[in-house]
Amino acid sequence: MATKIKELNETQSSIAAQKDQFEFHQSSTCSRDEQLIQPLKTSSFVDISKIFGREEATADLLSKLLSDSSEDGKRVLAIPIVGLGGMGKTTLAQLAYNNEDVKDYFEMRIWVCVSDPFDVVKIAKAIISGTGNNASNVTELQDVLDCMSRSLAGIKCLIVLDDVWTENQREWESLSLPIIMQTYARGSKIVVTTRKEIVAEIMGATTQMIRIKKLSDENWLALFNSIAYLGREEDEANGFGAIGKKIAKKCNGLPLAARTLGAVMRYKKKRGEWQEILDSKIWVLKEVEQQVFQLKEDVEQETVEWDSSLIIYCKMHDIEHDFVRFLNKNECFTLEPKKPNARITKISEEVRHLTLMYAPFGSPLSDFISLVNCKKLRTLATFSSGLSSTDIKAISLVKCLRTLNLCGNNIQELPEEIDELIHLRYFDLSGNYSLEKLPDSLGNLYNLQTLRLIGCFSLRRLPENMKNLINLRHLHNNDCRSLECLPRGMARFTSLQTRNVCPVNDGEGLKLGDMGSLDQLQGSLAIKIEGNLKDATSEAQKACLSNKKLSHLGLDFLALEEQSLVQFLKVLRPHQDLEVLLIGGYGGSSALSWMKSLQNLTSLGLYAWNGCECLPPLGKLPFLEQLAVSRMPKVKTVGDEFLGIMDTPSSSSSSSSSSSSSSSVFFPKLKELMFRDMDEWEQWKGVEQITIMPYLDSLEIENCPKLMNLPFFLQNTPVRKVSIYRCCRRITTPVMPDNCEVRTQ
């Protein structure tokens, strides 16, 4: 790795030297991609409600602007605002520009976004335009400056030049602004925002310079919260706020980070997603970033003070984008053999990353990569192709591969020689529907970290030799419909973090209790229990599911005896931070006691609960947003027990219970509710004088033929869509809100 970094730096230095040697200049013609990374233009408009912690700096700037005295008897005072990128220099200038006292003090105010390059004629024309005059037809610098002088002669004005980058004193002097402004009324001011103190020195205004400091943790958090919790302020007190405070400490007071992260987190509505950002390794990338990305001097200075994650995010596009693209142009290649026997362009021997698209159906991989010198190939990916095999010849050509993506092809088998790809880290076979087995030699890929088998419908077993893949971190095997079991040896995968589906039975495969050793398991997991298990309760205890930080869990019981199932599930309690839960095939007559303790649950699905006569008490789950219930043939009535008011449905809603619960809110966050295939459900009872489902948006009821009514509390909800399909035609419904769309069929 160190050698490659050194080579990269040497290559970059060589390119820079050649650019200077041949006097290359950036072309004025740019592609659409280049246009997309142009600096954003600023204006004087600002939302004061989104400004936090700039009272001291604002007072200092206003004091300088509203002072009649000038430095050394000059008629015009220049005030530089200096600070690192994203610190709020423009925001401070906007605050002062829009201050009422400033509006009264100056006869005219003009805002110009300068940015880079420093175009003197363009800047002067912008100033003229700000006075209401037009100099669009004037092209000579002298004529433009004369017009600028005449436009503001004798007027007390404020000119803001935002985002000045130039370090060239001649460029600044050619604007002649300090000289021309001598003809303006005494008290006129120039405000310049810049990242560089040398700009203040060029202006001769270092004594008036205002340095922008970082925000305090309190003010940073206030800015972050105003964006991240927009429209859902209640989440701040529900576990999100504590994570936000920890993120604040990592961002070291940078306002741009607060705005950027706030915008990102605004759409992450699960605490697990927030925690993932907090735990991300991006916060510790400073050393790598400093070695690989030798940024410009100003960025290097900022890197010393600010977390590299923010530098990478905010600087990569506008500083390194073109360079990285140039550096990689000979290393990446896309091959598109759309027609058989089509002429293919010769590919450079320096290609490291090859993408194969539109390969004809039934073609072997060697038909294409044999055309390439693959000794240095590190990545091979196929898209929209129909390869039928990965033959021995192809394997022999790509022995240095780290990434092999063969998803969406028609591969039926892999050669035993696959183990010659000893450097392989990432292997994707998803969507190869006809793939029935994997070779035993797959277990010799000791460096493999990710194996993707999503949608391999015909795959029945994984090779026993997979037990040797001790570095495997991610096994994506969802939608492998024929997969009977997992190898018993996978209990050794102590680094495994992702495993989508775990079929469990009394065969020779992986046992449920073997999961106890997989301490790193996280994310999504579906456990399919097939048939009766020996020592089911003991296996559930050994699994230690409560210690696995899963966010999504599915439990499917296909044929477990009721008595064993009830005790089995009592000990198969998931982690308290679980967010999504799906339980199918439960045959017990009573609800699972631990479901009420899953206080972070946001989505819940219950289906094929053949033994339950009532729904579990779910109304007090504080974050539940989605609930789907289907195929509960013994449920006839839904009432208090569903809300969690009473323990059993036999205890009718008495006045005392209603009174004691009158101040409670049930299903406080529920937005989507669905009932389906409830054959015996007849009545849905409501409760008065309490708040139920205050955020309900959608209600769907399908194939519930005996249901006679919907509860009256629905008329007090904000529900916007009600769908009733294949239900009793005489069903009684309350008066829905005016904006609610009711569909029946």
RONUMI-584537 format. One record per residue (C-alpha): residue in one letter; x, y, z. Coordinates in steps of 0.02 Angstrom, whole numbers, plus 32768, in hexadecimal, padded with zeros to 4 digits. Example, Ala and Ser with C-alpha at 12.3 -4.5 7.8 and 13.67 -1.06 7.14 Angstrom:
BEGIN
A82677F1F8186S82AC7FCB8165
This chain:
BEGIN
M800080008000A808D8078802FT80E580557F8AK804780797F26I802B811B7F84K80DE814E7F5DE80C681247EA5L802581887EA1N807A82217EECE810C82127E73T809482067DE0Q8037829F7E1BS80D883037E2DS810E82CD7D80I806983067D33A807483AD7D8BA812783C67D4DQ80F7839D7C9AK806584177CA3D80DC84A37CD3Q8161846C7C57F80EA84737BC3E808B850A7C06F7FE484B17C04H7F4E85197C39Q7E9F84E67C67S7E2B84EA7BD2S7D9A85627BD6T7D3084DA7B88C7CE984637C08S7C7C83C97C06R7BDA83B47C62D7C3483587CEEE7CAC83E97D02Q7C1E84657D02L7BCF84077D92I7C6684277E03Q7C7184E37DE7P7C6E85477E8BL7BC185767EC6K7B91862C7EAFT7B61868D7F4AS7AE6871A7F67S7ABE87917FF4F7A208736802BV7A2986D880D0D79B1867C8144I79D886C981EDS797C863E8249K7A0385C38210I7A95862A8256F7AE085F982FDG7B7286388364R7BAD86CD82FDE7B7687598372E7C26879283A1A7C6A879382EFT7BCC87EA82AFA7BDC88738332D7C93888D8303L7C6B889C8249L7BD889118265S7C44898082D2K7CC289928245L7C3D89AE81C0L7BDC8A328220S7C758A938258D7C928B3C8205S7D4D8B388225S7DC08AEE81A3E7E6D8AA281B0D7EFC8B1E819AG7E868BA28159K7E4D8B3980C5R7DA18B5D8080V7D7F8AA4806BL7D988A1980E9A7DBC896780B0I7D8788D98124P7DC4882780FFI7D658793814BV7DDE87018151G7DC0864B8180L7DCC85978149G7D53855180C9G7CA68533810EM7CC1859F81A8G7C37861C8181K7C9086B18133T7C0886CB80B2T7B8286B68137L7BD1873F81A2A7BD887B4810DQ7B21878E80E5L7AED87B48198A7B40885E8193Y7B05888480E2N7A4F886A8116N7A5B88C581BDE79DC895381C8D7A5C89CF820BV7ACF89A6817AK7A4189C280FFD7A218A6E814BY7AD98A9E8154F7B088A7B809FE7AB18AC9800AM7AD88A317FA0R7B0D897D7FC2I7B59890A7F3EW7B7E884F7F4CV7BF887FB7ED3C7C2687427ED5V7CDB873F7E98S7D18868B7EADD7DA286497E3CP7DE386837DC1F7DF0873B7DEED7DA2878A7D52V7DBC88477D63V7D45887B7CD7K7CBE88057D15I7CCD88467DC7A7CC688FC7D8FK7C2C88DA7D24A7BD888857DB8I7BF589217E22I7BAE898F7D98S7B18891B7D88G7AFC892D7E43T7AE389E87E2DG7A5889C97DAEN7AC489F77D18N7AF389887C85A7BA3896D7C42S7B8788CB7BE5N7BC389137B40V7C62895C7B89T7CFA88EC7B71E7D9589557B94L7DD189587C49Q7DEC8A157C48D7D3C8A367C0BV7CF189BF7C8BL7D518A117D1BD7D1D8ABF7CE0C7C688A877CE0M7C7B8A3D7D8ES7CC68AE17DCDR7C398B4A7D85S7BB08AD67DC4L7BDC8AEE7E7CA7C2F8B997E80G7BFF8BF87F1FI7B988B667F64K7BB88B13800DC7BB88A5D7FDEL7BE089B0801FI7C3089337FA8V7C3F887C7FDBL7CB888107F77D7C92875E7FABD7D0786C97F9AV7DA7871C7F5CW7E3486A17F35T7EB687027ED4E7F6487157F1FN7F9C877D7E8BQ7FB688317EC0R7FB3886D7E0CE7F0488257DF4W7EC688817E8EE7F1B89247E5BS7ED289187DAAL7E2489237DF4S7E5689CE7E3AL7DC789C47EB4P7E1E8A1C7F47I7E4F8AAA7ED1I7DA68ABB7E7CM7D4C8AB77F23Q7DA88B557F56T7D278BAE7EE9Y7C9B8B627F51A7C558BB57FECR7CB98BA9808EG7C888B1280F6S7C7B8A9A8062K7CB889EA808BI7CFA894F8033V7CDE88A48083V7D408811803DT7D29875B8071T7DBD86E88053R7E13864C8092K7EBF869A8084E7F10871C80F4I7F81874D8064V7EE8879C8012A7ED7880F80A8E7F90883A8098I7F7D88627FDFM7EEB88D5800AG7F5489288092A7ECA89098110T7F13888F818FT7EE888FF8223Q7E2F88F781F8M7E2F883C81D9I7DA887D2822CR7DD7871C8248I7D4686A0824DK7D53862182D9K7D04857782E7L7C5A85638338S7C48852483E9D7C03847383FBE7B6084BF8437N7B4A853183A1W7B8584AC8326L7B038436836DA7A7B84BB8361L7AA284D682A8F7AAA841A8287N7A0683FB82E2S79AA84858283I79CB842681E1A79D1836F8217Y792D83738278L78CC83E28201G781883A58204R783A83218288E78768383831FE783083018396D78B982868364E793D82F283B8A790482B88463N78ED8203842EG799E81C4842BF79DA82258391G7A1482BC83F5A7A98825B8456I7AE5821B83B3G7AE082CB8369K7B45830D83FCK7BCC828A83DEI7BD282B78325A7BE5836E8355K7C84834A83B7K7CD182F6831FC7CB0838B82ABN7D158409830FG7CA0849D82F6L7C9D84A58238P7BF784F481FEL7C0184A68150A7C0B83FB81A3A7B6F84248208R7B0F8453816BT7B4F83C28103L7B37833C8187G7A91838881BCA7A5183798109V7A8B82C48102M7A45829281ABR799E82E68188Y796F8251811BK79B481CD8191K792281A68202K7967810F825CR79DC811B82EEG7A43808D82A7E7A6A80F9820FW7AA181878280Q7B0C811182E6E7B5A80CF8245I7B9281808217L7BD8819A82C6D7C3780F582C2S7C75810C820FK7D2F80FB81F0I7D2B81998187W7D5181FC8225V7DFF81AE8230L7E3781BE817BK7EA882558196E7F4C81F68180V7F1681A280DDE7ECE82438098Q7F6E82A480BBQ7FDA82228063V7F6E82007FCAF7F2282AA7FA6Q7FAC832C7FA4L7F3683BF7F9FK7F5B84747F80E7FB184D98006D7F128523804DV7EC38477805BE7F5E843080AFQ7F5184BA8130E7E9B8491814ET7EC383D8815CV7F2F83FB81F4E7E9B84448250W7E0183EC820BD7DCE83368201S7E0182EA815BS7D5482A2813FL7D1083508128I7DA3838380BAI7D8882EC804BY7CCE8311803FC7CDA83CB8021K7D7D83D97FBEM7D8C83407F51H7D1483797ECBD7D5584287EAEI7E1084047EC2E7E37834F7E97H7DAA831E7E21D7E0283417D7CF7EA882FD7DB9V7E6182587DF7R7E0182417D56F7E9E82607CEFL7F0581EC7D5BN7E8A815D7D46K7E5F81707C8FN7EDE80EB7C59E7EB580757CE8C7DFA80637CCBF7DA9801E7C2ET7CF97FEC7BFAL7CE87F647B76E7C437F5E7B16P7C3F7ECC7A9AK7B8A7EEC7A6AK7B947E8179CEP7BE97DD879B3N7C937DE5795AA7C8F7EA2796DR7D367EF9795EI7D777F267A0CT7DEF7FB47A2EK7E997F817A6FI7EA27F977B2AS7F377FDF7B85E7FA57F6B7BEBE7F927FE77C7AV7ED97FC27C92R7EB47F947D47H7DF67F997D47L7D927F4B7CB9T7CD67F547CA2L7C847EDD7C25M7BD87F117BE7Y7B5A7EC27B6FA7BBA7E1F7B58P7B4F7DAB7AE9F7AE87D267B41G7B407C7F7B54S7BF07CC27B3DP7C817C837BA9L7CE37D087C06S7D867CDA7BB0D7D407D167B09F7D587DC87B45I7DE27DD67BC4S7E5A7D737B58L7E627E117AEFV7EAB7E6F7B80N7F537E697BD7C7F0B7E3C7C81K7FA97E2B7CE7K7F857ECF7D42L7EC77EC07D48R7E817EDD7DF6T7DC67EF07DD3L7D587E937D57A7C9E7EBA7D54T7C157E857CDBF7B707EDE7CC1S7ADC7EBA7C4ES7B357E1F7C10G7B087D677BFAL7BA97D087C1BS7B907C4D7C2AS7C327C1B7C7FT7CD07C547CD3D7D487BD97C83I7DF67BA27CB4K7E467C0D7C2EA7DF37CA97C71I7E2C7C837D23S7EE07C6C7CEAL7EE07D1B7C9FV7EA47D7E7D37K7F047D397DCAC7F227DE47E16L7E697E107E28R7E2C7E5E7EC9T7D787E7A7E90L7D127E067E20N7C5F7E357DF9L7C017DB57D8FC7B517DE37DC6G7ABC7DD27D51N7B087D537CDAN7AD57CA17CACI7B637C457D04Q7B357B937D33E7BD77B5D7D84L7C837B9B7DB4P7D267B3D7D93E7D877AF27E24E7E187B607DECI7DBE7BF67E37D7E337BE57ECCE7EC17C267E5FL7E7A7CD57E7EI7ED57CD97F24H7ECD7D987F32L7E107DA27F1ER7DB97E0D7FA1Y7D0E7E2A7F53F7CAA7DA97EEFD7BFA7DCA7EAEL7B947D3F7E5DS7AE97D8B7E7EG7A5E7D6E7E00N7AA87CD07DB2Y7A037C737DBES7A457BCD7D7AL7ADB7BBF7DEDE7ABC7B207E53K7B5D7B097EB4L7C047B5A7EDAP7CA97AFC7EC9D7CFD7ABA7F67S7D987B1B7F36L7D3C7BBC7F5FG7D717B9D8012N7E277BBA7FDFL7E097C727FBCY7E4E7CA18066N7E4F7D5C8045L7D977D648012Q7D387DE48079T7C927DF7801BL7C2C7D707FC3R7B887DA37F71L7B0D7D1C7F3CI7A6C7D827F39G79E57D357ECCC7A417C947EA3F799B7C367EA3S79E07B8A7E78L7A707B877EF4R7A4E7AF97F70R7AEA7AED7FDAL7B8C7B477FFEP7C2E7AE37FFFE7C677A9F80A7N7D157ADF8081M7CD37B908099K7D037B7B8150N7DB17BB4811CL7D747C6280E9I7D9F7CA98193N7DB27D5A814CL7D017D5D8106R7CA37DF58148H7C097DFC80DAL7B9F7D6D8097H7B097DAD8035N7A977D188016N79E67D5D8019D796D7D187F98C79CD7C767F87R79297C177F89S79707B677F79L79FB7B7A7FFAE79DF7AEF807AC7A647B1980FBL7B097B6F811BP7BAC7B12813CR7BC77AE681F3G7C767B2B81EAM7C347BDC81D5A7C317BE58293R7CEA7C108281F7CC27CB18223T7CDF7D2182B9S7CF97DB98246L7C527D9F81ECQ7BE97E3E81F1T7B657E1C816DR7AFF7D7F814EN7A547D9D8105V7A007CF38119C7A227C62818FP79BE7BC2816CV79BF7B538206N798C7A9B8216D79C479FA8269G7A3279C981D6E7AEE79D681C9G7AF37A9181A9L7B0E7B268218K7AAB7B1F82BAL7A527BB28308G7AC37BA683A0D7B5D7BB88331M7B2E7C6E831AG7B687C9083CBS7C1D7CA08390L7BF27D208309D7C0A7DB98378Q7C1D7E3482E8L7B787E098293Q7B107EA5826DG7A997EEE81EDS7A117E7981AAL79F37DC281D3A79657D4A81A9I795E7CA6820BK78F87C1C81BBI78CE7B8D8231E78A37AF381C9G78527A658228N78657A3A82E0L790D7A5B8331K795D79EE83B4D797E7A538451A79307AEB83FET79307B54849ES79E67B2B84C2E7A167B59840FA79BA7C008420Q7A197C2784C1K7AC07BFF8471A7A997C7283DDC7AA57D0A8452L7A377D6D83DBS7A237DF8845AN7ADD7E1E8449K7AD87E32838CK7AC07EE68357L7A467EBE82CCS79DA7F468281H79697ECF821DL79327E228256G78BF7DA38205L78837D06825FD78297C8281F8F77EA7BE2824BL77B17B6381CBA77877ACC8237L77B97AE082EDE77467A93836FE76E37B1283D4Q77277AE2847ES77DB7AE78444L77BC7B8783E3V77797BEB8476Q780C7BC284E7F78847BD48454L784C7C858430K78517CBA84E5V790E7CA984E3L79277CE0842DR791B7D968462P796D7E0E83E4H79D97EA4840CQ797C7F388457D79B27FAC83C9L795A7F438344E78FE7FB282C7V78A67F398250L78577E938283L77F97E10821CI77B07D758270G77577CED820DG77127C428237Y76FF7C5F82F2G76847BDF8338G767A7C1783EDS75D57C4E8438S761D7CE58494A76867D77845BL77427D7E8472S77667DDC8514W78097E2884D7M77B97E818443K77817F0F84B6S78367F2D84EAL78727F548439Q7866800F8453N78C8803B83B6L785C7FD7833ET7824803A82A5S77DC7FB18236L77827F108267G77367E8481FFL76D17DF38248Y768E7D6781DAA764A7CB681ECW76307CBD82A8N75B97C2B82A5G75A37C178361C75837CC9839EE74D27D0383C0C75037DB883DAL75867E30839BP761E7E548407P76217EF8846BL76847F6D83FAG76388019841AK76C28054848EL775480368418P779380EA840DF77E380E78360L777A806982FFE775280B48254Q771E801D81ECL76B37F898222A76777EF981B4V760A7E6B81F5S75D07DD9818BR758D7D268195M75547D1D824AP74BE7CA78237K74887CA682EFV747D7D628308K73C77D9C830DT73D57E428369V74577ECC8370G74447F3E8406D74977F7984A6E75167EED84A7F755E7F2C8402L757B7FD7844EG75CA7F8D84E8I75477FD18560M750D7F27859ED75697E8385AFT74E07E168564P74537E3384EAS73D67DED8565S73EC7E8785D2S737B7F04857CS73A97FBB8578S735F7FFA861BS734A80AF8649S73D5809E86C8S7450805F8648S742180E885D0S743581698658S74E08129868CS751B812B85D8S74CD81CF85A2S7573822C85A3S75CE81A5853FV75F5819E8486F75EE80F58431F764F80CD8394P769D817C83A3K770481708301L76A380F38298K7691812C81E3E7668808F8180L75F1800581BBM75C17F6A8157F754F7ED5817CR75447E4880FDD74F57D9B80F2M74A07DA2819DD74177D228177E73B97D27821EW73D27DDD824FE73287E2A8272Q733A7EC482DEW73B67F5182F9K73917FAB839BG73CC805983C3V73E580B28469E73A98161848DQ740081EF84EBI74AF81B984BAT752181E38429I753E815683ADM75AF815A8313P75C682188309Y763B82078271L75DE8182820FD75EF81A08154S75BA80FE8100L75428070812FE752F7FD480C2I74B67F4680E5E74B17EB6806AN74527E118068C74007E208112P73537DE180DBK72FC7DE48185L73357E8F81C3M729B7EFA81E5N72E37FA1821EL73768017822CP7391807282D2F7355812582E8F73FE81638326L743881618270Q73D782018250N744C825A82C9T74EA82218270P7540827981DDV752D81DD8171R7536820B80B7K751B81618065V74A480D48096S749D80388028I741A7FB18047Y74247F1C7FD0R73C17E797FD0C73677E9E8073C72B07E9E80A9R72497F16803ER71E87F4D80D8I72807F84813AT7260801E81A6T72E080AA819AP72ED814E81FAV72F181F881A5M73A382078167P740882AA815FD73E0831980C9N748682F78072C747A823A8088E746A81CF7FECV74008132800BR740E80A47F8FT739F800A7F94Q73947F717F26
